[in-house]
Amino acid sequence: AYWLGFLFGDGYNNEDRGQVEVVLQHRDKYHLHNFVSFVGGNEHVKVNNKLANIGNNEYKACRVILTSQKMSSNLAKLGCIQNKSLVVKYPKISSEFDSSFIAGYFDANGSISRDRIAIYSGSECILNTISQILITNNIISSGKLIFDTKSKGVSYHLHGKNQAQLFYNYIYSNLDVSKCLKRKIDKFSQVS
């Protein structure tokens, strides 16, 4: 469920071509290798370097493109559709996988700053569901949705060391954190 969450956050499912693409900051190249290994990729799958643009900024990035009509189709059935950013919904998965899915989504679309956690999306729907899951599991008592009219994005914020620690414990409790995004794990250690 971790990689499903990660793909819901940072993946691009080109259903027309049967391709799944992930682009990350260059320093996270090892994470793409973890992903390729997880899906059973082989030595023929290459992680390419490229330049990416966000706004007016250009940065070094890396990407992997996997061609698999079956993977693309299965992701679409779960809701990871082509051009999902503004309409993505939380997938219908067993609740036992919620924490791992949220960990993947957070690693893809989350940030930590001091004692503030934020999860970003173009879709209010997925963030509302994540919030409800966190509240239902007594991880948080409340959070705050913030709308950015300029980017049409939405972010969900948690504040305080206690909530940050509870959130960390919940999302990473069932995972081998060595397979998660290292810089996020490192940021959490600075909060506690």
Secondary structure as GFF3:
##gff-version 3
##sequence-region A 1 192
A	DSSP	alpha_helix	2	10	.	.	.	ID=ss1
A	DSSP	beta_strand	11	14	.	.	.	ID=ss2
A	DSSP	beta_strand	19	25	.	.	.	ID=ss3
A	DSSP	three_ten_helix	26	28	.	.	.	ID=ss4
A	DSSP	alpha_helix	29	38	.	.	.	ID=ss5
A	DSSP	beta_strand	48	54	.	.	.	ID=ss6
A	DSSP	beta_strand	57	67	.	.	.	ID=ss7
A	DSSP	alpha_helix	69	78	.	.	.	ID=ss8
A	DSSP	three_ten_helix	95	97	.	.	.	ID=ss9
A	DSSP	alpha_helix	98	109	.	.	.	ID=ss10
A	DSSP	beta_strand	110	113	.	.	.	ID=ss11
A	DSSP	beta_strand	116	121	.	.	.	ID=ss12
A	DSSP	alpha_helix	124	136	.	.	.	ID=ss13
A	DSSP	beta_strand	144	148	.	.	.	ID=ss14
A	DSSP	beta_strand	153	159	.	.	.	ID=ss15
A	DSSP	alpha_helix	161	172	.	.	.	ID=ss16
A	DSSP	three_ten_helix	177	179	.	.	.	ID=ss17
A	DSSP	alpha_helix	182	191	.	.	.	ID=ss18
###
